[in-house]
Amino acid sequence: MLTLHELYHHFKSRENGLTDSEVHSRLKRYGLNIIADKQKKHPILIFLSKFKDPLTLMLLVLAAINIFYIKDCADSCSSWNL
C-alpha cells in the first residue's frame, strides 16, 4: 500500500492540489475530464440484434411453418363440415 507522500509523488501533485500552471499544462496534455458519449443504436437495430442466435432463428422459422400448417389444416377441416 502506498503512503500519502508516495501518492503525491506518483501523481505529481501536492497536499494543496495542483498549481495553476500545472492545471493548464495537464489540460493541454490530457484535455477535459469528460467521458465520451456512446453512439446510440436505433431501436430497430437493437430489436433485430436479438435474433442473431441460431436457436432463436430456428424457432421463428418453425413458428412461421406452424402458422401456415394450422391455416391449411383449418381450411381442410372446414371442408369436412366438422
N, C-alpha and C positions, 0 to 999 in steps of 0.2 A: 504494500500500500504506500502511495506517495505522500510525502509530507506537504504541508501548505507551501513551504518555500520551494519545493521541487515542482509543484504545480504552477506556481508563478513563473518559474524559470522555463518550464516546458512550453507554456502558452505565451511567453514573452510579455508578461503582464506584471502588475504590482498590486499591493493591497488597496490602493486608492483607485485602481482602474487604469485604463489606458490614457495616455496623454492625447491632446487634440491632434498633434502631428501624426501619432501612431494610428489614431482613428481614421484620419484621411488617407494615410498610406494603405491601410487594410481595406478601406472601402474601394480604393482604386484597384487593389490587387485581387480582392475576392468578390467585390460587389455587395449589394444589399443582401441581408439575411432573409430572403423570401423564398418560399417553396414554390416551384413552378406548378401551375395547374396542369392536370392531366387533360388530354383531349378526350372529350366525352363522345361516346359512341351513340349513334342514332338508335332509338328504341327498337326499330325493326331489326337492325343488325344484332342487337342484344338478344332479341327473341329468336332469330334464326340461328344464332350461335349455340343455342341449347340443343339443337338437333344434329350435332356432329357425331354423337355416339352411334355406332353401328346397330346396337340393340334397339335404340330408340327409332332409328330409321326402319328397321325391320318390323317393329310393332306398328308404325304408321302405315307401311305398305300392307301388312296383314289386315289392319283395320279397314283400309280402303277396299281391299278384296272382299272382306266380310260384308261391307255395306252393299256392294254390288250383288253379292251372292244372296243376301237376305231380300233384296229388291226382286231378283229373279225368282226366288222361292215364293215370295208373296204374290207375284204375278201368276206363277204356275198354280198356286193353291187357290187363287180366286177363280180360275177357270174350272176347278173341280167342284165348285159350289159347296165348299165345306163350311 
